[in-house]
Amino acid sequence: MSGPGDRGTTGSTGADDRTAGPTTGPRSAGMVPPPRRGEVRLHLIPVTAASVAAAGRAADVLSAEEHEKAAALRRPVDRDLYLVAHVGLRRIVAAHLGAALGEVVLGAAPCPSCGGPHGRPLLPQAPGLHVSLSHAARLAAVALAADEVGVDVEPCDRPDADLQGLTSQLHPDERRLVAASGDRRAALLRCWVRKEAAMKARGLGLAEPLDAHSTAWPGDRGVTADGLHVLDVDAGPAHLGAVAVRAPGGATPTIVVTTSGSPPGQRAQP
């Protein structure tokens, strides 16, 4: 699921967010090596009292537009999630650049639907590094890769009212998969999280018809007709997650997952 401004956009780097320093303080001790081709670095950032406090201390690094979007969110829980996600994104990128948090520059590609500056996120300081952001229900996810990448997380208990009408927007193969499933609700959510991740990797946003590509396969990974590898990921007991990435030469992508507050490279999902 994407938060405000994240549609179509494609834990920390192993350090607990409670240890975050000043936003424009010293540079990282050393740059985190960039992802290899075919590798996705997936960072899961739960919303906790510690991560909310850390994001609040670093909120001055956010843009004026991000501050406006956060302020427009009515519920404090939604504002907390937005701040944790967007500050967390900068913190992760800073570690890969060997830069201070306040030195990170985030750009955006033109929206393919309207041309506005709110398409997939871009890193002008690291043009060979691709990034994607998703956040939903007290969990943020940041994916980094050397190729186009997209990530999505969805709460397992997403309200039924949110799911009404989704089935009709699926590819015919996805609709058949959902209809044949013993748990149609879970199958629908699984197709949806895969589809969101793939759409972000393509960077087309709402310009792409939702039923244009199928993510209907029985296992936990597959390849779309246009060559995107889409992989289900373990996002914890309360969420479903998926990552989509273009892998070179038909290679099988590897996902290295880190949860904020856990050692880096917590688990690999080959």
Secondary structure, DSSP 8 states (H G I E B T S, - for coil): ---TT-TT----SSS-GGG---TTS---SS------TTEEEEEEEE--HHHHHHHHHTGGGS-HHHHHHHHH--SHHHHHHHHHHHHHHHHHHHHHHT--GGG---EE---TTT--S-SSEE-TT-TT-EEEEEEETTEEEEEEESS-EEEEEEETT--HHHHTTTGGGS-HHHHHHHHH-SSHHHHHHHHHHHHHHHHHHHT-GGGS-TTSS----SSSEEE-TTS-EEEEE---TTEEEEEEE--GGG---EEEEEETTS-SS-EEE-
